């Protein structure tokens, strides 16, 4: 019953957002985000602790302001993404601008597939939906939601412009197949992971367990790794940024996977430092040992 109610609520919000003008949507999303800030003490404390470790020179008041802004952003993210998913492809294109388009075309032209990397930053889900409107559909690596109905709805949204969702089980084989067919795959690299695929790299000068899969696949195939970020421009418009491909390590590197993973993480950190209010600080990114992951968002 709970899962059904969650699905009905999200579906209703999606319908409602499709009818709202963006100024109203912005205010409502911000209000919902601030409400969660007041009610969700656990994630608020995680975000505060993370910010204190990442920005020790900032005052407590400055860090509290960032935490509030983070919750407000993720409220808007939900509402704006749901509205964006109701637009026609033509309307979507009117809402986005592409920065670095030639870099993407050059990456595809190498004929080895492309690995697009990002984090839970800005409007990452919206970016994936908009990407095929200018280039071609991609594979989107994702975690299956616990709520099957919500997972189906999110999968439909993610695939609306032609993308394919790739879930974790057997994902490496599917990703490699897509890249062999010269397609692109989008991967999030900013959450704590466990197991043999984890490699520790520096993130805000602290060791963080990070997926090594991107570096391993890039080194094996020669595929370019392109960092991507979606920034809000206001009034329902977004800048979709495609950075320069990450330079692979030298062929004689003693620890090429770790070095490549560090370079990828450095690009993400650069954007998070510039816009700390746009990143998912509620996730327990740095951990000394294992434990259940804190999936605030998929």
BAFI-3210 file (N, C-alpha, C; in Angstrom, 3 decimals, decimal comma, padded with zeros to 6 digits):
// residues 298
n [1|2|3|4|5|6|7|8|9|10|11|12|13|14|15|16|17|18|19|20|21|22|23|24|25|26|27|28|29|30|31|32|33|34|35|36|37|38|39|40|41|42|43|44|45|46|47|48|49|50|51|52|53|54|55|56|57|58|59|60|61|62|63|64|65|66|67|68|69|70|71|72|73|74|75|76|77|78|79|80|81|82|83|84|85|86|87|88|89|90|91|92|93|94|95|96|97|98|99|100|101|102|103|104|105|106|107|108|109|110|111|112|113|114|115|116|117|118|119|120|121|122|123|124|125|126|127|128|129|130|131|132|133|134|135|136|137|138|139|140|141|142|143|144|145|146|147|148|149|150|151|152|153|154|155|156|157|158|159|160|161|162|163|164|165|166|167|168|169|170|171|172|173|174|175|176|177|178|179|180|181|182|183|184|185|186|187|188|189|190|191|192|193|194|195|196|197|198|199|200|201|202|203|204|205|206|207|208|209|210|211|212|213|214|215|216|217|218|219|220|221|222|223|224|225|226|227|228|229|230|231|232|233|234|235|236|237|238|239|240|241|242|243|244|245|246|247|248|249|250|251|252|253|254|255|256|257|258|259|260|261|262|263|264|265|266|267|268|269|270|271|272|273|274|275|276|277|278|279|280|281|282|283|284|285|286|287|288|289|290|291|292|293|294|295|296|297|298]
n.u [000,824|001,946|003,926|002,330|000,944|003,101|003,822|001,464|001,458|003,843|003,289|001,059|002,198|003,888|002,040|000,863|003,056|003,510|001,613|002,248|003,622|007,098|008,120|006,340|006,750|009,430|009,303|007,625|009,089|011,385|010,243|009,347|011,801|012,982|011,235|011,833|014,388|013,874|012,544|013,992|016,224|018,340|019,594|020,227|022,159|024,178|024,869|025,803|028,018|029,628|030,146|031,551|033,885|034,803|035,005|036,650|037,484|035,410|032,832|030,578|028,040|028,122|028,327|025,895|024,146|024,762|023,907|021,122|020,612|021,275|019,255|017,075|017,731|017,519|014,838|013,789|015,014|013,640|010,980|011,381|012,610|010,575|008,675|010,100|010,173|007,653|007,566|007,580|009,974|010,839|010,185|011,835|014,394|014,306|014,742|017,330|020,897|023,826|027,116|030,225|029,833|031,312|033,356|032,071|031,304|033,787|034,701|032,920|033,633|035,979|035,284|035,172|033,260|031,862|032,449|030,494|030,816|029,620|028,193|025,944|024,848|023,826|021,578|021,491|019,903|018,107|019,900|020,710|018,333|018,026|020,277|020,140|018,697|020,345|022,558|023,007|021,075|021,909|023,355|022,224|023,530|022,171|020,670|018,317|015,174|013,631|010,873|008,832|006,898|007,481|010,033|009,507|008,159|010,206|012,050|010,678|010,651|013,410|013,981|012,593|013,505|014,902|017,019|018,705|018,209|020,536|020,836|022,429|023,095|025,006|025,973|028,494|029,123|027,035|027,517|030,030|029,288|027,642|029,524|031,242|029,644|029,889|028,538|027,430|027,790|026,458|027,701|027,542|029,831|030,213|029,501|029,897|031,293|031,475|033,487|035,266|035,515|036,059|038,131|040,389|040,501|041,527|039,180|038,186|040,482|040,372|040,349|038,281|036,110|035,730|034,214|036,047|035,432|034,970|037,530|038,853|037,418|037,823|040,602|040,875|039,456|040,119|038,319|037,138|036,767|034,350|033,600|030,503|028,128|025,221|023,962|021,848|020,171|018,187|014,675|013,716|015,638|018,676|022,191|024,055|026,932|029,832|032,795|036,390|037,791|038,954|042,347|044,133|046,284|049,905|051,291|053,066|052,325|052,302|050,053|047,587|044,753|043,913|045,088|043,794|041,146|041,409|041,894|039,449|037,781|038,839|037,907|035,159|035,234|036,176|033,938|032,082|033,291|033,049|030,276|028,899|026,335|024,919|025,409|025,056|025,252|024,125|024,703|026,660|029,626|032,331|033,868|035,123|034,833|032,720|029,151|025,647|024,575|023,637|021,042|019,948|019,034|018,339]
n.v [-001,201|001,258|001,685|001,949|004,302|006,096|006,030|007,023|009,588|010,762|010,550|012,197|014,649|015,001|015,397|017,737|019,539|019,801|021,609|023,953|027,294|028,246|030,092|029,673|026,979|026,970|028,282|026,526|024,122|024,922|025,479|022,924|021,630|023,065|022,336|019,615|020,023|021,022|018,871|016,514|015,487|013,646|013,460|016,117|016,432|014,740|016,121|018,510|017,612|016,614|018,973|020,433|018,970|019,156|021,897|023,301|025,868|027,567|029,427|028,272|029,399|029,996|027,407|026,303|027,826|026,886|024,226|024,587|025,720|023,556|021,655|023,142|023,274|020,562|020,112|021,770|020,512|018,026|018,870|020,430|018,611|016,710|018,312|018,965|016,487|016,266|017,842|018,467|017,204|019,412|021,564|020,949|021,369|024,114|024,893|024,367|024,892|024,014|023,418|022,889|021,214|020,415|018,934|016,619|015,543|015,048|013,136|010,986|010,491|009,050|006,430|004,507|004,349|006,287|007,387|009,041|010,977|011,965|013,447|013,331|016,019|019,324|019,301|016,504|014,291|015,455|016,335|013,929|013,143|015,181|014,967|013,110|014,664|016,366|014,864|011,562|008,741|007,366|004,934|004,645|004,258|002,876|002,595|000,236|001,232|000,752|000,820|-000,609|000,413|003,159|002,923|001,967|004,188|006,160|004,949|005,034|007,805|008,347|006,989|008,303|009,902|008,132|006,891|004,133|002,311|000,951|-001,468|-002,495|-005,279|-007,378|-005,204|-004,281|-005,911|-005,226|-002,498|-002,568|-003,802|-001,847|000,172|-001,074|-000,997|001,600|003,531|005,877|005,959|006,844|007,533|007,708|008,901|009,515|008,347|006,470|003,246|-000,328|-003,320|-005,268|-003,535|-001,054|001,794|003,791|007,245|010,724|013,034|016,154|016,300|014,059|010,525|008,611|005,996|004,879|004,155|002,043|001,269|002,929|003,956|001,522|000,441|002,452|002,376|-000,168|-000,123|002,234|004,249|007,624|009,671|011,751|014,396|015,631|018,238|019,792|022,907|025,242|027,952|029,591|030,492|028,149|027,275|025,729|025,042|022,798|021,226|020,011|018,825|018,985|015,902|013,559|013,318|010,388|008,322|007,929|005,343|003,729|003,923|003,039|002,564|002,742|002,648|003,733|006,280|007,316|007,305|009,167|011,495|011,799|012,214|014,582|016,490|016,495|017,375|019,973|021,264|020,941|022,441|024,961|025,281|024,521|024,296|022,752|020,070|016,662|016,602|015,139|012,495|009,878|010,230|009,840|007,213|005,116|002,433|-000,375|-000,694|-000,015|001,592|005,016|005,844|008,576|009,619|008,153]
n.w [000,000|000,819|-001,149|-003,391|-002,782|-002,743|-005,440|-006,668|-005,582|-006,654|-009,399|-009,522|-008,776|-010,957|-013,037|-012,091|-012,054|-014,757|-015,527|-014,349|-014,309|-014,570|-012,542|-010,368|-009,988|-009,201|-006,720|-005,287|-005,367|-003,955|-001,462|-000,688|-000,524|001,603|003,605|003,937|004,864|007,410|008,583|008,167|010,021|010,114|007,524|007,320|009,288|008,304|005,946|007,079|008,564|006,494|005,045|006,944|007,082|004,448|003,949|006,036|006,708|006,381|008,023|010,639|010,192|007,458|006,417|007,274|005,747|003,201|003,444|003,743|001,240|-000,379|000,214|-000,707|-003,422|-004,203|-003,826|-005,835|-007,985|-008,180|-008,826|-011,155|-012,868|-013,195|-014,488|-016,820|-018,009|-019,056|-021,280|-024,846|-027,279|-028,803|-027,149|-024,991|-026,116|-026,403|-023,867|-023,089|-023,338|-025,097|-024,152|-025,326|-027,438|-029,712|-028,592|-027,822|-030,286|-031,430|-029,643|-030,065|-032,695|-032,564|-032,526|-030,503|-028,618|-025,867|-022,585|-020,422|-017,620|-014,405|-011,432|-008,582|-009,056|-009,710|-012,414|-013,208|-014,092|-015,852|-017,778|-018,982|-020,226|-022,094|-023,718|-026,057|-027,831|-029,169|-029,812|-029,719|-028,499|-025,252|-022,979|-019,674|-016,606|-013,710|-010,416|-009,257|-008,057|-004,829|-004,783|-007,001|-008,790|-008,891|-009,914|-012,481|-013,539|-013,429|-015,103|-017,542|-017,952|-018,130|-020,473|-022,380|-024,492|-025,990|-024,681|-022,991|-020,067|-017,868|-015,558|-012,448|-012,213|-014,117|-015,474|-016,441|-018,607|-020,360|-020,719|-021,968|-024,337|-025,494|-025,884|-027,645|-029,822|-030,455|-028,980|-026,395|-022,801|-019,680|-016,456|-012,931|-010,558|-007,891|-005,434|-002,402|-002,600|-002,217|-002,088|-004,619|-006,764|-005,778|-005,388|-003,609|-003,686|-003,561|-002,414|-001,919|-000,380|001,193|001,668|-000,443|-001,180|-004,373|-007,548|-009,681|-012,157|-014,400|-015,106|-015,562|-017,743|-019,644|-019,981|-021,000|-023,414|-024,709|-024,938|-024,900|-021,965|-020,883|-018,857|-017,624|-016,917|-015,579|-015,285|-013,580|-015,154|-014,472|-014,500|-015,629|-017,450|-018,689|-018,614|-020,393|-019,909|-021,488|-020,687|-021,418|-022,534|-020,082|-019,451|-020,074|-017,984|-018,237|-020,302|-018,927|-016,300|-012,880|-011,385|-012,966|-013,038|-010,575|-010,812|-013,067|-012,142|-010,088|-011,560|-012,884|-010,677|-009,720|-011,545|-011,045|-008,362|-008,735|-009,851|-007,789|-005,770|-006,913|-007,006|-004,410|-003,422|-005,154|-004,991|-003,797|-000,684|001,322|001,268|002,701|001,970|002,654|004,313|006,889|007,114|006,236|005,695|005,355|002,380|001,905|000,388|-000,674|-003,039|-006,307]
ca.u [000,000|002,809|004,562|001,311|000,699|004,256|003,721|000,357|001,869|004,814|002,590|000,207|003,084|004,346|000,941|000,699|004,165|003,373|000,671|002,705|004,694|008,351|008,283|005,581|007,443|010,649|008,926|007,091|010,193|012,215|009,502|009,380|013,158|013,183|010,450|012,660|015,506|013,399|012,024|014,921|017,415|019,436|020,327|020,764|023,399|025,190|025,316|026,578|029,303|030,410|030,599|032,560|035,133|035,254|035,286|036,903|037,755|034,168|032,203|029,369|026,898|028,247|028,010|024,440|023,490|024,939|023,022|019,757|020,549|021,306|017,908|016,225|018,043|017,001|013,393|013,567|015,438|012,552|009,848|011,754|012,851|009,279|008,064|010,870|009,824|006,356|007,687|007,894|011,400|011,081|010,151|013,044|015,528|014,198|015,088|018,720|021,971|024,913|028,446|031,210|029,252|032,337|034,105|031,291|031,368|035,139|034,798|032,211|034,327|037,060|034,750|035,412|032,285|032,194|031,999|030,131|030,832|029,142|027,803|024,634|025,211|023,033|020,393|022,096|018,892|017,616|020,960|020,663|017,142|018,211|021,442|019,833|018,058|021,385|023,545|022,345|020,739|022,999|023,002|022,269|023,760|021,294|020,278|016,886|014,499|012,923|009,472|008,810|006,079|008,264|011,148|008,969|007,898|011,480|012,642|009,975|011,122|014,796|014,048|011,634|014,153|015,623|018,071|018,514|018,638|021,329|020,869|023,737|023,396|025,504|026,093|029,761|029,013|026,138|028,224|031,066|028,630|027,229|030,702|031,729|028,777|030,235|027,566|027,859|027,204|026,592|027,989|027,749|031,070|030,421|028,981|030,719|031,009|032,222|033,818|036,505|035,571|036,343|039,496|040,387|041,154|041,304|038,049|038,292|041,654|040,065|040,187|036,888|035,958|035,159|034,191|037,181|034,941|035,141|038,937|039,195|036,836|038,477|041,945|040,758|038,890|040,601|037,198|037,310|035,937|033,936|032,800|029,357|027,469|024,055|023,810|020,622|020,318|017,032|013,471|013,511|016,635|019,808|023,393|024,576|028,367|030,659|034,178|037,426|037,993|039,976|043,594|044,512|047,660|050,933|051,214|053,898|051,889|052,301|048,694|046,846|043,326|043,762|045,445|042,716|039,989|041,679|041,719|038,009|037,239|039,303|037,020|033,925|035,499|036,289|032,590|031,446|033,870|032,480|028,836|028,632|024,899|024,302|025,839|024,342|026,037|023,411|025,222|027,864|030,625|033,593|033,632|036,307|034,533|031,524|027,870|024,641|024,669|022,598|020,541|019,016|018,490|018,832]
ca.v [000,000|002,436|001,896|002,441|005,705|006,859|006,141|007,930|010,949|011,258|010,704|013,382|015,814|015,170|016,022|019,100|020,391|020,066|022,712|025,131|028,132|028,004|030,828|028,981|025,704|027,273|028,578|025,327|023,193|025,437|025,302|021,504|021,345|023,625|021,528|018,447|020,504|021,141|017,609|015,395|015,792|012,714|013,892|017,452|016,255|014,190|017,215|019,453|016,987|016,572|020,324|020,826|018,306|019,610|023,340|023,604|027,288|028,333|029,559|027,456|030,067|029,798|026,010|026,118|028,437|025,969|023,074|025,014|025,880|022,214|021,098|023,894|022,863|019,243|020,255|022,289|019,481|017,075|019,478|020,868|017,426|016,139|019,158|018,818|015,202|016,369|018,701|017,845|017,374|020,781|022,421|020,663|022,036|025,538|025,123|024,015|025,303|023,033|024,001|021,838|020,279|019,873|017,917|015,379|014,991|014,505|011,917|009,935|010,222|008,094|005,112|003,562|004,626|007,409|007,304|010,340|010,862|013,093|013,063|013,825|017,436|020,104|018,652|015,405|013,466|016,257|016,338|012,661|013,144|016,143|014,620|012,557|015,644|017,006|013,869|010,280|008,120|006,779|004,043|005,330|003,302|003,294|001,659|-000,051|001,734|-000,263|000,884|-001,065|001,313|004,375|002,574|001,909|005,563|006,822|004,319|005,591|009,176|008,299|006,431|009,020|010,430|007,070|006,281|002,794|002,216|-000,245|-001,698|-002,936|-006,694|-007,587|-003,901|-004,107|-006,583|-004,433|-001,253|-002,889|-004,081|-000,565|000,898|-001,759|-000,524|003,015|004,382|006,488|005,481|007,824|006,886|008,564|008,432|010,277|007,720|005,446|001,876|-001,359|-004,491|-005,318|-002,440|000,210|002,283|005,002|008,428|011,922|013,886|017,203|015,982|012,940|009,300|008,240|004,779|005,320|003,108|001,965|000,697|003,868|003,948|000,201|000,296|003,395|001,875|-001,394|000,120|003,472|005,179|008,886|009,909|013,156|014,858|016,452|018,901|020,586|024,024|026,023|029,329|030,336|030,548|026,894|027,055|024,980|024,934|021,433|021,399|018,844|019,234|018,293|014,523|013,369|012,790|009,115|008,304|007,407|003,894|003,027|004,242|001,869|002,358|003,526|002,733|004,718|007,598|007,762|007,583|010,424|012,597|011,970|012,773|015,970|017,355|016,624|018,220|021,351|021,816|021,003|023,596|026,177|025,346|023,516|024,175|021,910|018,671|015,844|016,486|014,284|011,133|009,660|009,980|009,374|006,227|004,348|001,011|-000,684|-000,244|000,158|002,866|005,977|006,241|009,703|009,693|007,053]
ca.w [000,000|000,886|-002,446|-004,308|-002,443|-003,207|-006,896|-006,982|-005,216|-007,627|-010,679|-009,413|-008,803|-012,331|-013,780|-011,582|-012,486|-016,184|-015,716|-013,606|-014,855|-013,861|-011,273|-009,318|-009,773|-008,448|-005,341|-004,660|-005,171|-002,868|-000,208|-000,339|-000,092|002,940|004,531|004,238|005,680|008,780|009,110|007,993|010,801|009,845|006,335|007,586|010,054|007,398|005,088|007,900|008,871|005,254|004,711|007,921|006,712|003,135|003,995|007,453|006,919|006,335|009,329|010,795|009,562|006,015|006,099|007,446|004,591|002,075|003,663|003,399|-000,213|-000,969|000,312|-001,627|-004,788|-004,517|-003,987|-007,191|-008,927|-008,358|-009,516|-012,500|-013,695|-013,540|-015,506|-018,048|-018,617|-019,725|-022,453|-026,132|-027,597|-029,260|-025,964|-024,224|-026,745|-026,140|-022,467|-022,793|-024,235|-025,054|-024,065|-025,568|-028,411|-030,601|-027,846|-027,881|-031,648|-031,611|-028,843|-030,803|-033,954|-032,354|-032,825|-029,410|-027,582|-024,992|-021,200|-019,874|-016,162|-013,625|-010,090|-008,169|-009,075|-010,651|-012,980|-013,952|-014,750|-016,971|-018,788|-019,716|-021,082|-023,186|-024,547|-027,384|-028,706|-029,956|-030,235|-029,927|-027,206|-024,483|-021,886|-018,381|-015,528|-012,621|-009,369|-009,231|-006,868|-004,043|-005,196|-008,389|-009,615|-009,107|-010,786|-013,843|-013,970|-013,673|-016,290|-018,704|-018,143|-018,591|-021,820|-023,217|-025,700|-026,681|-023,874|-022,442|-018,669|-017,582|-014,119|-011,979|-012,450|-015,468|-016,130|-017,144|-019,913|-021,207|-021,055|-022,946|-025,611|-026,064|-026,336|-028,844|-030,905|-030,623|-028,294|-025,147|-021,552|-018,605|-015,178|-011,769|-009,924|-006,655|-004,232|-001,756|-003,008|-001,515|-002,887|-005,403|-007,736|-005,103|-005,303|-002,790|-004,244|-002,759|-002,752|-000,902|000,430|002,072|000,875|-000,684|-001,981|-005,651|-008,558|-010,603|-013,413|-015,510|-015,505|-016,093|-019,085|-020,552|-020,273|-021,790|-024,744|-025,309|-025,080|-024,186|-020,784|-020,972|-017,720|-018,021|-015,796|-015,971|-014,359|-013,784|-015,606|-013,989|-015,331|-016,327|-018,493|-018,167|-019,451|-020,387|-020,149|-021,811|-020,450|-022,178|-022,064|-019,054|-020,013|-019,451|-017,461|-019,135|-020,512|-017,953|-014,948|-012,001|-010,860|-013,953|-012,703|-009,499|-011,323|-013,966|-011,286|-009,399|-012,513|-013,075|-009,441|-009,614|-012,334|-010,263|-007,199|-009,206|-009,995|-006,472|-005,078|-007,505|-006,737|-003,374|-003,166|-006,184|-004,876|-002,804|000,548|002,279|001,154|003,499|000,932|003,238|005,367|007,251|006,997|005,474|006,189|004,307|001,686|002,239|-000,928|-000,619|-004,391|-007,139]
c.u [000,868|003,442|003,557|001,017|001,854|004,185|002,640|000,751|002,824|004,151|001,707|001,040|003,570|003,278|000,775|001,810|004,069|002,475|001,162|003,701|005,934|008,531|007,546|006,266|008,686|010,320|008,443|008,204|011,096|011,548|009,520|010,771|013,436|012,392|011,224|013,864|015,093|013,058|013,046|016,233|018,596|020,258|020,905|022,082|024,516|025,751|026,195|027,960|030,202|030,974|031,672|033,912|035,689|035,675|035,548|037,119|036,501|033,529|030,993|028,148|026,930|027,883|026,520|023,679|023,604|024,011|021,589|019,602|020,534|019,918|016,945|016,452|017,423|015,478|013,056|013,935|014,309|011,432|010,205|012,026|011,532|008,579|008,774|010,471|008,473|006,420|007,897|009,386|011,733|011,106|011,378|014,237|015,501|014,675|016,562|019,671|023,156|026,257|029,466|030,737|030,318|033,164|033,388|031,414|032,755|035,317|034,110|032,989|035,486|036,604|034,958|034,354|032,755|031,640|031,753|030,041|030,299|028,839|026,384|024,766|024,342|021,795|020,822|021,070|018,343|018,624|020,891|019,471|017,345|019,311|021,067|019,196|019,080|022,380|022,847|022,019|021,949|022,448|023,181|022,393|022,994|021,095|018,778|016,275|013,782|011,445|009,381|008,012|006,830|009,435|010,692|008,714|009,197|012,164|011,998|010,445|012,539|014,906|013,191|012,238|015,061|016,714|017,701|019,021|019,351|021,414|022,117|024,064|023,803|025,801|027,379|029,686|028,139|026,790|029,268|030,456|028,198|028,423|031,310|030,913|028,897|029,214|028,166|027,133|027,483|026,716|028,158|028,931|031,262|029,854|029,936|030,313|031,884|032,592|035,059|036,637|035,951|037,828|039,439|041,184|040,816|040,123|037,930|039,358|041,381|039,883|038,719|036,841|035,138|035,185|035,426|036,751|035,173|036,577|039,313|038,659|037,513|039,865|041,898|040,347|039,497|039,507|037,480|036,327|035,632|033,112|031,686|028,675|026,324|023,799|022,508|020,952|019,181|015,901|013,308|014,458|017,905|020,972|023,959|026,032|029,032|032,109|035,132|037,550|039,117|041,199|043,955|045,944|048,620|050,870|052,010|053,527|051,803|050,913|047,737|045,379|043,098|044,053|044,346|041,478|040,175|041,461|040,237|037,382|037,641|038,395|035,712|034,141|035,594|034,907|031,881|031,996|033,280|031,028|028,464|027,152|024,199|024,685|025,131|025,197|025,366|023,882|026,495|029,001|031,907|033,299|034,932|036,092|033,233|030,268|026,922|024,765|023,471|022,040|019,494|018,310|019,018|020,114]
c.v [001,265|002,730|002,430|003,924|006,592|007,078|007,141|009,376|011,532|011,476|011,948|014,656|016,063|015,845|017,483|020,022|020,724|021,252|024,019|025,965|027,992|028,840|030,163|027,671|025,902|027,506|027,330|024,312|023,622|025,219|023,846|021,115|021,853|022,850|020,271|018,842|020,569|019,788|016,473|015,681|014,909|013,168|015,293|017,352|015,686|015,294|018,192|018,898|016,958|017,945|020,804|020,205|018,843|021,076|023,772|025,091|028,148|028,353|028,631|028,074|029,890|028,372|025,731|026,699|027,536|024,767|023,438|025,137|024,537|021,591|021,828|023,488|021,510|019,195|020,753|021,249|018,507|017,680|019,859|019,685|016,789|016,991|018,992|017,537|015,230|017,186|017,876|018,007|018,793|021,748|022,196|021,414|023,542|025,897|024,891|024,670|024,363|023,751|022,871|020,807|019,637|018,796|016,569|014,738|014,394|013,201|010,751|009,520|009,245|006,660|004,070|003,650|005,783|007,127|008,721|010,195|012,132|012,593|013,507|015,334|018,146|019,358|017,479|014,552|014,177|016,256|015,072|012,616|014,051|015,741|014,079|013,560|016,364|015,974|012,549|009,681|007,449|005,712|004,792|004,278|003,762|002,182|001,456|000,481|000,604|-000,327|000,557|-000,130|002,605|004,103|002,528|003,308|006,283|006,248|004,863|007,008|009,178|007,836|007,203|009,536|009,397|006,389|004,870|002,798|000,886|-000,401|-002,474|-004,383|-006,902|-006,312|-003,757|-004,726|-005,770|-003,128|-001,512|-003,170|-002,781|000,203|000,251|-001,362|000,983|003,978|004,977|005,900|006,516|007,110|007,949|008,023|008,982|009,635|006,651|004,068|000,921|-002,460|-004,305|-004,150|-001,106|000,527|003,589|006,101|009,622|012,710|014,901|016,823|014,892|011,691|008,895|007,014|005,097|004,172|003,193|001,538|001,622|003,834|002,616|000,022|001,222|002,901|000,643|-001,108|001,321|004,500|006,479|008,994|011,402|013,527|015,787|017,016|019,754|021,649|024,768|027,446|030,213|030,322|029,293|026,640|026,459|025,004|023,523|021,491|020,056|019,302|018,537|016,859|014,451|012,722|011,471|009,171|007,738|005,884|003,120|003,354|002,973|001,561|003,170|003,693|003,777|006,135|008,160|008,127|008,893|011,610|012,864|012,654|014,229|016,926|017,573|017,549|019,698|022,000|021,924|022,171|024,905|026,372|024,324|023,307|023,244|020,440|017,977|015,629|015,554|012,838|010,996|009,242|009,387|008,422|005,465|002,857|000,845|-000,155|-000,026|001,536|003,725|006,529|007,338|009,861|008,523|007,433]
c.w [000,000|-000,472|-003,469|-004,057|-002,904|-004,712|-007,289|-006,697|-006,247|-008,985|-010,664|-009,466|-010,226|-013,184|-013,379|-012,086|-013,971|-016,484|-015,104|-014,398|-013,993|-012,591|-010,110|-008,963|-008,916|-006,983|-004,612|-004,390|-004,030|-001,523|000,248|000,146|001,304|003,987|004,923|005,093|007,149|009,397|009,110|008,705|010,477|008,646|006,510|008,336|009,178|006,513|005,860|008,216|007,632|004,912|005,685|007,579|005,401|003,141|005,441|007,721|006,837|007,723|009,424|010,121|008,045|005,612|006,258|006,259|003,368|002,227|003,307|001,888|-000,919|-000,925|-000,625|-003,065|-005,118|-004,523|-005,384|-008,246|-009,218|-009,202|-010,950|-013,421|-014,115|-014,602|-016,844|-018,773|-019,315|-021,012|-023,725|-026,398|-028,046|-028,077|-025,085|-024,790|-026,520|-024,743|-022,155|-023,791|-024,021|-025,101|-024,213|-026,572|-029,296|-029,898|-027,894|-029,253|-031,924|-030,828|-029,548|-032,053|-033,793|-032,560|-031,748|-028,322|-026,724|-023,604|-020,691|-018,354|-015,523|-012,224|-009,817|-007,963|-010,097|-011,095|-013,848|-014,690|-015,987|-018,113|-019,639|-020,663|-022,297|-024,159|-025,927|-028,353|-029,581|-030,512|-030,563|-028,567|-026,569|-023,544|-020,579|-017,292|-014,301|-011,612|-009,423|-007,943|-006,146|-004,424|-006,683|-009,288|-009,917|-010,043|-012,240|-014,384|-014,299|-014,915|-017,564|-019,002|-018,714|-020,037|-022,814|-024,513|-026,367|-025,891|-023,436|-021,004|-018,466|-016,074|-013,733|-012,313|-013,914|-016,216|-016,939|-018,538|-020,867|-021,640|-022,133|-024,321|-026,289|-026,614|-027,579|-030,062|-031,108|-030,015|-027,030|-023,961|-020,466|-017,266|-014,095|-010,960|-008,510|-005,402|-003,714|-002,272|-002,203|-002,500|-003,727|-006,370|-007,102|-005,143|-004,513|-003,483|-003,357|-003,303|-001,627|000,133|001,467|001,217|000,773|-001,589|-003,221|-006,649|-009,450|-011,991|-014,602|-016,016|-016,144|-017,515|-020,087|-020,945|-021,169|-023,229|-025,463|-025,497|-024,329|-023,023|-020,733|-019,739|-018,195|-016,774|-016,335|-014,917|-014,626|-014,216|-015,102|-014,997|-016,192|-017,474|-017,864|-019,161|-019,288|-020,844|-020,418|-021,715|-021,428|-021,664|-021,041|-019,686|-019,328|-018,944|-018,489|-019,189|-019,470|-016,501|-014,100|-011,447|-011,717|-013,582|-011,622|-010,007|-012,214|-013,143|-010,541|-010,334|-012,781|-011,864|-009,272|-010,386|-011,587|-009,075|-007,602|-009,310|-008,655|-005,666|-005,612|-007,095|-005,656|-003,097|-004,148|-006,064|-003,718|-001,560|001,553|002,234|001,986|002,570|001,493|004,385|005,635|007,084|006,261|006,135|005,043|003,687|002,038|000,945|-000,776|-001,951|-005,194|-007,848]
res [x|x|x|x|x|x|x|x|x|x|x|x|x|x|x|x|x|x|x|x|x|x|x|x|x|x|x|x|x|x|x|x|x|x|x|x|x|x|x|x|x|x|x|x|x|x|x|x|x|x|x|x|x|x|x|x|x|x|x|x|x|x|x|x|x|x|x|x|x|x|x|x|x|x|x|x|x|x|x|x|x|x|x|x|x|x|x|x|x|x|x|x|x|x|x|x|x|x|x|x|x|x|x|x|x|x|x|x|x|x|x|x|x|x|x|x|x|x|x|x|x|x|x|x|x|x|x|x|x|x|x|x|x|x|x|x|x|x|x|x|x|x|x|x|x|x|x|x|x|x|x|x|x|x|x|x|x|x|x|x|x|x|x|x|x|x|x|x|x|x|x|x|x|x|x|x|x|x|x|x|x|x|x|x|x|x|x|x|x|x|x|x|x|x|x|x|x|x|x|x|x|x|x|x|x|x|x|x|x|x|x|x|x|x|x|x|x|x|x|x|x|x|x|x|x|x|x|x|x|x|x|x|x|x|x|x|x|x|x|x|x|x|x|x|x|x|x|x|x|x|x|x|x|x|x|x|x|x|x|x|x|x|x|x|x|x|x|x|x|x|x|x|x|x|x|x|x|x|x|x|x|x|x|x|x|x|x|x|x|x|x|x|x|x|x|x|x|x]
***
